[in-house]
C-alpha cells in the first residue's frame, strides 16, 4: 500500500489550487482594485492552462502513459509560469531608474495593438509590472505565484514519476 495520494486526488488538489488562485486574482482585481499588469495576465493564462490540464486529467483518469503525458505538460507549464513570475520579481527588484517605461493598459493594447505586440508586451512586461501593489508575509503577488508554479511543477513530476499500477 502506497502512502502517496492517488493520481486522481493529486489532479483534484491541483484543480482546486488553480480555481482558488484565479478566484483570488479576480477578488484582487475587482474588490481590491488591483489592475493586473501584462505579466500578471500571462501568469493567469498559464494558471488557466494548468487548471484545464488538471481537470482533463481528473475526468480522464488515464493509465500510466496518459498520466505521464499530463504530468509532463503540467510540469512544463509550471516551469513556464515560474519563468513569468521570476521575470516580474526581477522587474520589481530593479532600481527605479532602470525600470522599463510603463506601457498602456491591457484593455487599450487589446483594442489598438496587433497580437504580436500584445504577446511581446505580456511576455517581457512593462514598468507597470515593477509596481508592488500588495504583499503578504513580505512576499509580493508574483512571489506567491512563483511558489504556486513550483508546486504545480512538483505535482506534475509526482504524476510522471509515479510507479505503474
Secondary structure, DSSP 8 states (H G I E B T S, - for coil): ---S--HHHHHHHHHHHHHHHHHHHHHHHHTS-----HHHHHHHHHHHHHHHHHHHHHHH---HHHHHHHHHHHHHHHHHHHHHHHHHHHHHHS-GGGS------HHHHHHHS-HHHHHHHHHH--GGGG----EETTEEHHHHHHHHHHHHHHHHHHHHHS---
